[in-house]
Amino acid sequence: MNKDRMEGHWKELKGQALQKWADLTDDDLDRVNGRRTELVGMIQKRYGKAKEQADREVSEWLNSLAEPAGTGAR
């Protein structure tokens, strides 16, 4: 999923982001508002992760959303 699609579908993705990163709050995700860089920064802050690690997690999460159901497991 690309950046534009993430921003355009943020309301639907927000619940899935909460499931993935349970330490984030609704307010955190409202501030993110679909901006990938903001999400990476929020994950860094809440989880104490390096930028590269948080960025990789977001990329993997977005890629998993783009896969058809049932093909993400290996």
C-alpha positions in Angstrom: 0.0 0.0 0.0 1.4 3.3 -1.0 1.5 6.6 1.0 -1.5 8.2 -0.7 -3.6 5.1 -0.2 -2.7 5.0 3.5 -3.7 8.6 4.0 -6.9 8.1 2.0 -7.9 5.0 3.9 -6.7 6.0 7.3 -10.1 5.7 9.0 -10.4 2.1 8.0 -6.7 1.4 8.8 -6.7 3.0 12.2 -8.4 0.1 13.9 -5.9 -2.3 12.4 -3.0 -0.1 13.6 -4.4 -0.2 17.1 -4.4 -3.9 17.0 -0.8 -4.0 15.8 0.5 -1.4 18.2 -1.7 -1.6 21.3 0.3 1.0 23.2 -0.8 3.7 20.7 -4.0 5.5 21.7 -6.9 6.8 19.5 -5.5 10.3 20.1 -2.1 9.2 18.9 -3.6 7.8 15.7 -5.8 10.8 15.2 -2.6 13.0 15.2 -1.0 10.6 12.8 -3.9 11.0 10.4 -2.6 8.6 7.9 0.9 10.1 7.6 3.5 7.4 7.5 6.3 9.5 8.9 4.1 10.5 11.8 3.2 6.8 12.5 6.9 5.8 12.5 7.7 8.6 14.9 4.8 7.7 17.2 5.9 4.0 17.3 9.5 5.1 18.1 8.3 7.3 20.9 5.8 4.8 22.5 8.0 1.6 22.1 11.5 3.1 22.3 12.5 1.7 19.0 15.1 3.0 16.5 13.7 4.8 13.5 14.8 2.1 11.1 13.1 -0.6 13.2 9.8 1.4 13.4 10.0 2.2 9.7 10.5 -1.5 8.9 7.5 -2.5 11.1 5.3 0.0 9.3 6.5 -1.2 5.9 5.8 -4.8 6.8 2.4 -3.9 8.2 1.4 -2.0 5.1 2.7 -4.8 2.8 0.6 -7.3 4.8 -2.5 -5.2 4.3 -1.9 -5.2 0.5 -1.7 -9.0 0.3 -4.9 -11.0 -0.4 -6.3 -12.7 2.7 -4.6 -15.9 3.6 -1.3 -15.2 1.7 0.5 -13.4 4.4 1.5 -16.4 6.5 4.6 -18.3 5.6 
